[in-house]
Amino acid sequence: MNAKYKYPLLIGGLIVLGLIQYKGFIPLAYKAAQSDLFLIKNDDQGSLEATTNEHTDIAFKQCNAYIKEELDQKLNVTFSDAPINSWGLGNYEYLINADVSISDGTNPPKTQRYACRIQYDKGSDASDLANKDSWSILGISGIDEL
């Protein structure tokens, strides 16, 4: 191929690929996102406001148990009596915001605020709420020692 046609063909090809993506694939992705394709239908609706109910109370206890289990046994861990805030995110997922005091025994306790995202795996079946195996920790942030 002649060298004088290489770069114009390359630039033309990139422009064509960009137009195909811009006019073809992106509108398709928007239509898929707006459809019911990703909609999870269940009776647990999320809320933008902090809530407290039986599920969030047990989610708080499960998060605390997980944190205590994950931290080194040499650390003294003290949890607050209740979460600062708790949100129901929908689909039986909860976000818990609370404080924990952590001390190694030689230094004064350091209070850290954590966020724990947790999901109840049994859905609308509330008979097994207290069982540790019915919950999945999706993530914890805010605790340096984890």
CNS distance restraints for C-alpha pairs under 8 A (distance, minus, plus):
assign (resid   1 and name CA) (resid   5 and name CA) 7.46 0.50 0.50
assign (resid   1 and name CA) (resid   6 and name CA) 7.44 0.50 0.50
assign (resid   2 and name CA) (resid   6 and name CA) 6.91 0.50 0.50
assign (resid   3 and name CA) (resid   7 and name CA) 7.79 0.50 0.50
assign (resid   4 and name CA) (resid   8 and name CA) 7.83 0.50 0.50
assign (resid   5 and name CA) (resid   9 and name CA) 6.06 0.50 0.50
assign (resid   6 and name CA) (resid  10 and name CA) 6.19 0.50 0.50
assign (resid   7 and name CA) (resid  11 and name CA) 6.12 0.50 0.50
assign (resid   8 and name CA) (resid  12 and name CA) 5.92 0.50 0.50
assign (resid   9 and name CA) (resid  13 and name CA) 5.93 0.50 0.50
assign (resid  10 and name CA) (resid  14 and name CA) 6.25 0.50 0.50
assign (resid  11 and name CA) (resid  15 and name CA) 6.23 0.50 0.50
assign (resid  12 and name CA) (resid  16 and name CA) 6.22 0.50 0.50
assign (resid  13 and name CA) (resid  17 and name CA) 6.16 0.50 0.50
assign (resid  14 and name CA) (resid  18 and name CA) 6.08 0.50 0.50
assign (resid  15 and name CA) (resid  19 and name CA) 6.19 0.50 0.50
assign (resid  16 and name CA) (resid  20 and name CA) 6.17 0.50 0.50
assign (resid  17 and name CA) (resid  21 and name CA) 6.22 0.50 0.50
assign (resid  18 and name CA) (resid  22 and name CA) 6.00 0.50 0.50
assign (resid  19 and name CA) (resid  23 and name CA) 5.74 0.50 0.50
assign (resid  19 and name CA) (resid  24 and name CA) 7.73 0.50 0.50
assign (resid  20 and name CA) (resid  24 and name CA) 5.24 0.50 0.50
assign (resid  20 and name CA) (resid  25 and name CA) 6.97 0.50 0.50
assign (resid  21 and name CA) (resid  25 and name CA) 4.85 0.50 0.50
assign (resid  21 and name CA) (resid  26 and name CA) 6.17 0.50 0.50
assign (resid  22 and name CA) (resid  26 and name CA) 5.63 0.50 0.50
assign (resid  22 and name CA) (resid  27 and name CA) 7.61 0.50 0.50
assign (resid  23 and name CA) (resid  27 and name CA) 6.66 0.50 0.50
assign (resid  24 and name CA) (resid  28 and name CA) 6.52 0.50 0.50
assign (resid  25 and name CA) (resid  29 and name CA) 6.20 0.50 0.50
assign (resid  26 and name CA) (resid  30 and name CA) 6.29 0.50 0.50
assign (resid  27 and name CA) (resid  31 and name CA) 6.24 0.50 0.50
assign (resid  28 and name CA) (resid  32 and name CA) 6.25 0.50 0.50
assign (resid  29 and name CA) (resid  33 and name CA) 6.16 0.50 0.50
assign (resid  30 and name CA) (resid  34 and name CA) 6.20 0.50 0.50
assign (resid  31 and name CA) (resid  35 and name CA) 6.19 0.50 0.50
assign (resid  32 and name CA) (resid  36 and name CA) 7.96 0.50 0.50
assign (resid  32 and name CA) (resid  37 and name CA) 6.70 0.50 0.50
assign (resid  33 and name CA) (resid  37 and name CA) 7.28 0.50 0.50
assign (resid  33 and name CA) (resid  38 and name CA) 7.05 0.50 0.50
assign (resid  35 and name CA) (resid  39 and name CA) 7.93 0.50 0.50
assign (resid  40 and name CA) (resid  91 and name CA) 7.37 0.50 0.50
assign (resid  42 and name CA) (resid  91 and name CA) 6.70 0.50 0.50
assign (resid  43 and name CA) (resid  91 and name CA) 7.92 0.50 0.50
assign (resid  43 and name CA) (resid 124 and name CA) 7.61 0.50 0.50
assign (resid  44 and name CA) (resid  90 and name CA) 5.26 0.50 0.50
assign (resid  44 and name CA) (resid  91 and name CA) 5.47 0.50 0.50
assign (resid  44 and name CA) (resid  92 and name CA) 6.14 0.50 0.50
assign (resid  44 and name CA) (resid 124 and name CA) 7.92 0.50 0.50
assign (resid  45 and name CA) (resid  88 and name CA) 7.65 0.50 0.50
assign (resid  45 and name CA) (resid  89 and name CA) 7.22 0.50 0.50
assign (resid  45 and name CA) (resid  90 and name CA) 4.52 0.50 0.50
assign (resid  45 and name CA) (resid  91 and name CA) 6.77 0.50 0.50
assign (resid  46 and name CA) (resid  87 and name CA) 7.89 0.50 0.50
assign (resid  46 and name CA) (resid  88 and name CA) 5.19 0.50 0.50
assign (resid  46 and name CA) (resid  89 and name CA) 4.20 0.50 0.50
assign (resid  46 and name CA) (resid  90 and name CA) 3.73 0.50 0.50
assign (resid  46 and name CA) (resid  91 and name CA) 7.44 0.50 0.50
assign (resid  47 and name CA) (resid  51 and name CA) 7.88 0.50 0.50
assign (resid  47 and name CA) (resid  87 and name CA) 6.82 0.50 0.50
assign (resid  47 and name CA) (resid  88 and name CA) 5.82 0.50 0.50
assign (resid  47 and name CA) (resid  89 and name CA) 6.16 0.50 0.50
assign (resid  47 and name CA) (resid  90 and name CA) 7.33 0.50 0.50
assign (resid  48 and name CA) (resid  87 and name CA) 7.44 0.50 0.50
assign (resid  48 and name CA) (resid  89 and name CA) 7.94 0.50 0.50
assign (resid  49 and name CA) (resid  87 and name CA) 6.72 0.50 0.50
assign (resid  50 and name CA) (resid  85 and name CA) 5.86 0.50 0.50
assign (resid  50 and name CA) (resid  86 and name CA) 5.31 0.50 0.50
assign (resid  50 and name CA) (resid  87 and name CA) 4.74 0.50 0.50
assign (resid  50 and name CA) (resid  88 and name CA) 7.52 0.50 0.50
assign (resid  51 and name CA) (resid  56 and name CA) 7.70 0.50 0.50
assign (resid  51 and name CA) (resid  85 and name CA) 7.43 0.50 0.50
assign (resid  51 and name CA) (resid  86 and name CA) 5.73 0.50 0.50
assign (resid  51 and name CA) (resid  87 and name CA) 5.45 0.50 0.50
assign (resid  51 and name CA) (resid  88 and name CA) 6.80 0.50 0.50
assign (resid  52 and name CA) (resid  56 and name CA) 5.79 0.50 0.50
assign (resid  52 and name CA) (resid  57 and name CA) 6.85 0.50 0.50
assign (resid  52 and name CA) (resid  86 and name CA) 6.43 0.50 0.50
assign (resid  52 and name CA) (resid  87 and name CA) 7.65 0.50 0.50
assign (resid  53 and name CA) (resid  57 and name CA) 6.18 0.50 0.50
assign (resid  54 and name CA) (resid  58 and name CA) 6.30 0.50 0.50
assign (resid  55 and name CA) (resid  59 and name CA) 5.97 0.50 0.50
assign (resid  55 and name CA) (resid 129 and name CA) 7.46 0.50 0.50
assign (resid  56 and name CA) (resid  60 and name CA) 6.09 0.50 0.50
assign (resid  56 and name CA) (resid  86 and name CA) 6.38 0.50 0.50
assign (resid  56 and name CA) (resid  87 and name CA) 7.47 0.50 0.50
assign (resid  56 and name CA) (resid  88 and name CA) 7.38 0.50 0.50
assign (resid  56 and name CA) (resid  94 and name CA) 6.69 0.50 0.50
assign (resid  56 and name CA) (resid  96 and name CA) 7.54 0.50 0.50
assign (resid  57 and name CA) (resid  61 and name CA) 6.54 0.50 0.50
assign (resid  58 and name CA) (resid  62 and name CA) 6.11 0.50 0.50
assign (resid  58 and name CA) (resid 129 and name CA) 7.07 0.50 0.50
assign (resid  58 and name CA) (resid 130 and name CA) 6.83 0.50 0.50
assign (resid  59 and name CA) (resid  63 and name CA) 6.13 0.50 0.50
assign (resid  59 and name CA) (resid  94 and name CA) 7.13 0.50 0.50
assign (resid  59 and name CA) (resid  96 and name CA) 7.47 0.50 0.50
assign (resid  59 and name CA) (resid 118 and name CA) 6.78 0.50 0.50
assign (resid  60 and name CA) (resid  64 and name CA) 6.26 0.50 0.50
assign (resid  60 and name CA) (resid  82 and name CA) 7.77 0.50 0.50
assign (resid  60 and name CA) (resid  83 and name CA) 6.79 0.50 0.50
assign (resid  60 and name CA) (resid  96 and name CA) 6.23 0.50 0.50
assign (resid  61 and name CA) (resid  65 and name CA) 6.15 0.50 0.50
assign (resid  62 and name CA) (resid  66 and name CA) 6.17 0.50 0.50
assign (resid  62 and name CA) (resid 132 and name CA) 6.80 0.50 0.50
assign (resid  62 and name CA) (resid 135 and name CA) 7.60 0.50 0.50
assign (resid  63 and name CA) (resid  67 and name CA) 6.19 0.50 0.50
assign (resid  63 and name CA) (resid 116 and name CA) 6.45 0.50 0.50
assign (resid  63 and name CA) (resid 118 and name CA) 7.46 0.50 0.50
assign (resid  63 and name CA) (resid 137 and name CA) 7.41 0.50 0.50
assign (resid  64 and name CA) (resid  68 and name CA) 6.11 0.50 0.50
assign (resid  64 and name CA) (resid  79 and name CA) 7.16 0.50 0.50
assign (resid  65 and name CA) (resid  69 and name CA) 6.11 0.50 0.50
assign (resid  66 and name CA) (resid  70 and name CA) 6.12 0.50 0.50
assign (resid  67 and name CA) (resid  71 and name CA) 6.10 0.50 0.50
assign (resid  68 and name CA) (resid  77 and name CA) 6.84 0.50 0.50
assign (resid  70 and name CA) (resid 146 and name CA) 7.03 0.50 0.50
assign (resid  71 and name CA) (resid  75 and name CA) 7.03 0.50 0.50
assign (resid  71 and name CA) (resid 145 and name CA) 6.87 0.50 0.50
assign (resid  71 and name CA) (resid 146 and name CA) 6.54 0.50 0.50
assign (resid  74 and name CA) (resid 104 and name CA) 6.44 0.50 0.50
assign (resid  75 and name CA) (resid 102 and name CA) 6.58 0.50 0.50
assign (resid  75 and name CA) (resid 103 and name CA) 5.63 0.50 0.50
assign (resid  75 and name CA) (resid 104 and name CA) 4.61 0.50 0.50
assign (resid  75 and name CA) (resid 105 and name CA) 7.06 0.50 0.50
assign (resid  76 and name CA) (resid 101 and name CA) 7.96 0.50 0.50
assign (resid  76 and name CA) (resid 102 and name CA) 5.70 0.50 0.50
assign (resid  76 and name CA) (resid 103 and name CA) 5.05 0.50 0.50
assign (resid  76 and name CA) (resid 104 and name CA) 6.01 0.50 0.50
assign (resid  76 and name CA) (resid 105 and name CA) 6.86 0.50 0.50
assign (resid  77 and name CA) (resid 100 and name CA) 6.92 0.50 0.50
assign (resid  77 and name CA) (resid 101 and name CA) 5.76 0.50 0.50
assign (resid  77 and name CA) (resid 102 and name CA) 4.80 0.50 0.50
assign (resid  77 and name CA) (resid 103 and name CA) 6.65 0.50 0.50
assign (resid  78 and name CA) (resid 100 and name CA) 5.76 0.50 0.50
assign (resid  78 and name CA) (resid 101 and name CA) 5.05 0.50 0.50
assign (resid  78 and name CA) (resid 102 and name CA) 6.61 0.50 0.50
assign (resid  79 and name CA) (resid  99 and name CA) 6.41 0.50 0.50
assign (resid  79 and name CA) (resid 100 and name CA) 4.59 0.50 0.50
assign (resid  79 and name CA) (resid 101 and name CA) 6.35 0.50 0.50
assign (resid  80 and name CA) (resid  98 and name CA) 6.97 0.50 0.50
assign (resid  80 and name CA) (resid  99 and name CA) 5.80 0.50 0.50
assign (resid  80 and name CA) (resid 100 and name CA) 6.23 0.50 0.50
assign (resid  82 and name CA) (resid  98 and name CA) 7.35 0.50 0.50
assign (resid  83 and name CA) (resid  96 and name CA) 6.62 0.50 0.50
assign (resid  83 and name CA) (resid  97 and name CA) 5.80 0.50 0.50
assign (resid  83 and name CA) (resid  98 and name CA) 4.49 0.50 0.50
assign (resid  83 and name CA) (resid  99 and name CA) 7.34 0.50 0.50
assign (resid  84 and name CA) (resid  96 and name CA) 7.89 0.50 0.50
assign (resid  84 and name CA) (resid  97 and name CA) 5.59 0.50 0.50
assign (resid  84 and name CA) (resid  98 and name CA) 5.03 0.50 0.50
assign (resid  84 and name CA) (resid  99 and name CA) 7.55 0.50 0.50
assign (resid  85 and name CA) (resid  96 and name CA) 6.21 0.50 0.50
assign (resid  85 and name CA) (resid  97 and name CA) 5.22 0.50 0.50
assign (resid  85 and name CA) (resid  98 and name CA) 6.98 0.50 0.50
assign (resid  86 and name CA) (resid  94 and name CA) 7.01 0.50 0.50
assign (resid  86 and name CA) (resid  95 and name CA) 5.59 0.50 0.50
assign (resid  86 and name CA) (resid  96 and name CA) 4.53 0.50 0.50
assign (resid  86 and name CA) (resid  97 and name CA) 6.09 0.50 0.50
assign (resid  87 and name CA) (resid  94 and name CA) 5.58 0.50 0.50
assign (resid  87 and name CA) (resid  95 and name CA) 5.14 0.50 0.50
assign (resid  87 and name CA) (resid  96 and name CA) 6.62 0.50 0.50
assign (resid  88 and name CA) (resid  92 and name CA) 7.14 0.50 0.50
assign (resid  88 and name CA) (resid  93 and name CA) 6.16 0.50 0.50
assign (resid  88 and name CA) (resid  94 and name CA) 4.68 0.50 0.50
assign (resid  88 and name CA) (resid  95 and name CA) 6.63 0.50 0.50
assign (resid  89 and name CA) (resid  93 and name CA) 5.25 0.50 0.50
assign (resid  89 and name CA) (resid  94 and name CA) 5.45 0.50 0.50
assign (resid  89 and name CA) (resid  95 and name CA) 7.04 0.50 0.50
assign (resid  90 and name CA) (resid  94 and name CA) 7.57 0.50 0.50
assign (resid  91 and name CA) (resid 123 and name CA) 7.51 0.50 0.50
assign (resid  92 and name CA) (resid 119 and name CA) 5.64 0.50 0.50
assign (resid  92 and name CA) (resid 120 and name CA) 5.44 0.50 0.50
assign (resid  92 and name CA) (resid 121 and name CA) 7.52 0.50 0.50
assign (resid  92 and name CA) (resid 123 and name CA) 6.30 0.50 0.50
assign (resid  93 and name CA) (resid 117 and name CA) 7.13 0.50 0.50
assign (resid  93 and name CA) (resid 118 and name CA) 5.70 0.50 0.50
assign (resid  93 and name CA) (resid 119 and name CA) 4.19 0.50 0.50
assign (resid  93 and name CA) (resid 120 and name CA) 6.43 0.50 0.50
assign (resid  94 and name CA) (resid 117 and name CA) 5.73 0.50 0.50
assign (resid  94 and name CA) (resid 118 and name CA) 5.36 0.50 0.50
assign (resid  94 and name CA) (resid 119 and name CA) 6.14 0.50 0.50
assign (resid  95 and name CA) (resid 115 and name CA) 6.79 0.50 0.50
assign (resid  95 and name CA) (resid 116 and name CA) 5.66 0.50 0.50
assign (resid  95 and name CA) (resid 117 and name CA) 4.54 0.50 0.50
assign (resid  95 and name CA) (resid 118 and name CA) 6.49 0.50 0.50
assign (resid  96 and name CA) (resid 115 and name CA) 5.55 0.50 0.50
assign (resid  96 and name CA) (resid 116 and name CA) 5.08 0.50 0.50
assign (resid  96 and name CA) (resid 117 and name CA) 6.42 0.50 0.50
assign (resid  96 and name CA) (resid 118 and name CA) 7.98 0.50 0.50
assign (resid  97 and name CA) (resid 113 and name CA) 7.12 0.50 0.50
assign (resid  97 and name CA) (resid 114 and name CA) 5.75 0.50 0.50
assign (resid  97 and name CA) (resid 115 and name CA) 4.55 0.50 0.50
assign (resid  97 and name CA) (resid 116 and name CA) 6.54 0.50 0.50
assign (resid  98 and name CA) (resid 113 and name CA) 5.65 0.50 0.50
assign (resid  98 and name CA) (resid 114 and name CA) 5.63 0.50 0.50
assign (resid  98 and name CA) (resid 115 and name CA) 6.71 0.50 0.50
assign (resid  99 and name CA) (resid 111 and name CA) 6.54 0.50 0.50
assign (resid  99 and name CA) (resid 112 and name CA) 5.61 0.50 0.50
assign (resid  99 and name CA) (resid 113 and name CA) 4.36 0.50 0.50
assign (resid  99 and name CA) (resid 114 and name CA) 6.14 0.50 0.50
assign (resid 100 and name CA) (resid 111 and name CA) 5.54 0.50 0.50
assign (resid 100 and name CA) (resid 112 and name CA) 5.43 0.50 0.50
assign (resid 100 and name CA) (resid 113 and name CA) 6.36 0.50 0.50
assign (resid 100 and name CA) (resid 114 and name CA) 7.46 0.50 0.50
assign (resid 101 and name CA) (resid 109 and name CA) 5.70 0.50 0.50
assign (resid 101 and name CA) (resid 110 and name CA) 5.36 0.50 0.50
assign (resid 101 and name CA) (resid 111 and name CA) 4.18 0.50 0.50
assign (resid 101 and name CA) (resid 112 and name CA) 6.26 0.50 0.50
assign (resid 102 and name CA) (resid 109 and name CA) 5.21 0.50 0.50
assign (resid 102 and name CA) (resid 110 and name CA) 5.31 0.50 0.50
assign (resid 102 and name CA) (resid 111 and name CA) 6.35 0.50 0.50
assign (resid 102 and name CA) (resid 112 and name CA) 7.67 0.50 0.50
assign (resid 103 and name CA) (resid 107 and name CA) 6.37 0.50 0.50
assign (resid 103 and name CA) (resid 108 and name CA) 6.20 0.50 0.50
assign (resid 103 and name CA) (resid 109 and name CA) 4.28 0.50 0.50
assign (resid 103 and name CA) (resid 110 and name CA) 6.27 0.50 0.50
assign (resid 104 and name CA) (resid 109 and name CA) 7.63 0.50 0.50
assign (resid 112 and name CA) (resid 142 and name CA) 6.75 0.50 0.50
assign (resid 112 and name CA) (resid 143 and name CA) 6.31 0.50 0.50
assign (resid 113 and name CA) (resid 142 and name CA) 5.91 0.50 0.50
assign (resid 113 and name CA) (resid 143 and name CA) 7.24 0.50 0.50
assign (resid 114 and name CA) (resid 140 and name CA) 6.94 0.50 0.50
assign (resid 114 and name CA) (resid 141 and name CA) 5.63 0.50 0.50
assign (resid 114 and name CA) (resid 142 and name CA) 4.39 0.50 0.50
assign (resid 114 and name CA) (resid 143 and name CA) 6.06 0.50 0.50
assign (resid 115 and name CA) (resid 140 and name CA) 5.65 0.50 0.50
assign (resid 115 and name CA) (resid 141 and name CA) 5.41 0.50 0.50
assign (resid 115 and name CA) (resid 142 and name CA) 6.46 0.50 0.50
assign (resid 116 and name CA) (resid 137 and name CA) 7.50 0.50 0.50
assign (resid 116 and name CA) (resid 138 and name CA) 7.66 0.50 0.50
assign (resid 116 and name CA) (resid 139 and name CA) 5.86 0.50 0.50
assign (resid 116 and name CA) (resid 140 and name CA) 4.46 0.50 0.50
assign (resid 116 and name CA) (resid 141 and name CA) 6.69 0.50 0.50
assign (resid 117 and name CA) (resid 137 and name CA) 6.24 0.50 0.50
assign (resid 117 and name CA) (resid 138 and name CA) 5.29 0.50 0.50
assign (resid 117 and name CA) (resid 139 and name CA) 5.26 0.50 0.50
assign (resid 117 and name CA) (resid 140 and name CA) 6.41 0.50 0.50
assign (resid 118 and name CA) (resid 135 and name CA) 6.87 0.50 0.50
assign (resid 118 and name CA) (resid 136 and name CA) 5.68 0.50 0.50
assign (resid 118 and name CA) (resid 137 and name CA) 4.51 0.50 0.50
assign (resid 118 and name CA) (resid 138 and name CA) 5.29 0.50 0.50
assign (resid 118 and name CA) (resid 139 and name CA) 7.14 0.50 0.50
assign (resid 119 and name CA) (resid 135 and name CA) 5.63 0.50 0.50
assign (resid 119 and name CA) (resid 136 and name CA) 5.24 0.50 0.50
assign (resid 119 and name CA) (resid 137 and name CA) 6.55 0.50 0.50
assign (resid 119 and name CA) (resid 138 and name CA) 7.06 0.50 0.50
assign (resid 120 and name CA) (resid 129 and name CA) 7.73 0.50 0.50
assign (resid 120 and name CA) (resid 134 and name CA) 6.00 0.50 0.50
assign (resid 120 and name CA) (resid 135 and name CA) 4.65 0.50 0.50
assign (resid 120 and name CA) (resid 136 and name CA) 6.56 0.50 0.50
assign (resid 121 and name CA) (resid 134 and name CA) 5.40 0.50 0.50
assign (resid 121 and name CA) (resid 135 and name CA) 5.64 0.50 0.50
assign (resid 121 and name CA) (resid 136 and name CA) 6.89 0.50 0.50
assign (resid 122 and name CA) (resid 126 and name CA) 7.45 0.50 0.50
assign (resid 122 and name CA) (resid 128 and name CA) 7.64 0.50 0.50
assign (resid 122 and name CA) (resid 134 and name CA) 6.29 0.50 0.50
assign (resid 128 and name CA) (resid 134 and name CA) 6.79 0.50 0.50
assign (resid 129 and name CA) (resid 134 and name CA) 6.80 0.50 0.50
assign (resid 130 and name CA) (resid 134 and name CA) 7.88 0.50 0.50
assign (resid 131 and name CA) (resid 135 and name CA) 7.59 0.50 0.50
